[in-house]
Amino acid sequence: MSEIEVRDNAQQHRFELLVDGAMAGMAAYRLRDGAVVITHSEVDRQFRGQGLGNELAQRTLDLLRSRGDKVVPVCPFFARYVEEHPTYDDIIVS
């Protein structure tokens, strides 16, 4: 089983998805009006087909919730993810 981690790289304005320490994907963001705007996400080609996009979305949103942040999911993948997972409604703003 692989070790999966999501960390906030604030200098690059992105959440990084690490699989066994290797960069496997990211979710880019910007800050606007006190909210984190997720603008784009991607999983590297070699890691696709393993459900890692969902892991990236879930772990990113869980991290943001734990920090008390609000989220604007502009990225189509994140927008669809939160639509399918209403448990995140409390942190989503438009």
VENSUL-V809742 format. One record per residue. N is the residue number from 1. RES is the residue in three letters. SS is DSSP state (H for helix, E for strand, C for the rest). PSI is psi in whole degrees, -180 to 180 (999 if undefined). OMEGA is omega as a letter, one per 40 degrees, with the letter a starting at -180 (NA if undefined). Layout:
n: (N/N)
res: (RES/RES)
ss: (SS/SS)
psi: (PSI/PSI)
omega: (OMEGA/OMEGA)
//
This chain:
n: (1/2/3/4/5/6/7/8/9/10/11/12/13/14/15/16/17/18/19/20/21/22/23/24/25/26/27/28/29/30/31/32/33/34/35/36/37/38/39/40/41/42/43/44/45/46/47/48/49/50/51/52/53/54/55/56/57/58/59/60/61/62/63/64/65/66/67/68/69/70/71/72/73/74/75/76/77/78/79/80/81/82/83/84/85/86/87/88/89/90/91/92/93/94)
res: (MET/SER/GLU/ILE/GLU/VAL/ARG/ASP/ASN/ALA/GLN/GLN/HIS/ARG/PHE/GLU/LEU/LEU/VAL/ASP/GLY/ALA/MET/ALA/GLY/MET/ALA/ALA/TYR/ARG/LEU/ARG/ASP/GLY/ALA/VAL/VAL/ILE/THR/HIS/SER/GLU/VAL/ASP/ARG/GLN/PHE/ARG/GLY/GLN/GLY/LEU/GLY/ASN/GLU/LEU/ALA/GLN/ARG/THR/LEU/ASP/LEU/LEU/ARG/SER/ARG/GLY/ASP/LYS/VAL/VAL/PRO/VAL/CYS/PRO/PHE/PHE/ALA/ARG/TYR/VAL/GLU/GLU/HIS/PRO/THR/TYR/ASP/ASP/ILE/ILE/VAL/SER)
ss: (C/C/C/E/E/E/E/E/E/C/C/C/C/E/E/E/E/E/E/C/C/E/E/E/E/E/E/E/E/E/E/E/C/C/E/E/E/E/E/E/E/E/E/C/H/H/H/C/C/C/C/H/H/H/H/H/H/H/H/H/H/H/H/H/H/H/H/C/C/E/E/E/E/C/C/H/H/H/H/H/H/H/H/H/C/H/H/H/H/H/H/E/C/C)
psi: (135/150/123/135/145/130/152/116/85/-32/-34/-2/54/151/131/132/119/133/115/39/-9/139/119/-16/180/160/113/148/165/160/135/124/42/10/158/117/111/114/-27/144/154/153/133/145/-44/-14/1/158/13/9/15/-23/-44/-40/-43/-48/-51/-49/-35/-48/-38/-41/-46/-42/-43/-26/-7/18/154/154/138/108/83/-35/127/-38/-47/-39/-45/-40/-48/-30/-37/-12/80/-5/-13/2/-31/-19/-2/132/157/999)
omega: (a/i/a/a/i/i/i/i/a/i/i/a/i/i/a/i/i/i/a/i/a/i/a/a/a/i/a/i/i/i/i/i/i/i/i/a/i/a/a/i/i/i/a/a/a/a/a/i/a/a/a/i/i/i/i/a/a/a/i/a/i/i/i/i/a/i/a/a/i/a/i/a/i/i/a/a/i/i/i/a/a/i/a/a/a/i/i/a/a/a/a/i/i/NA)
//
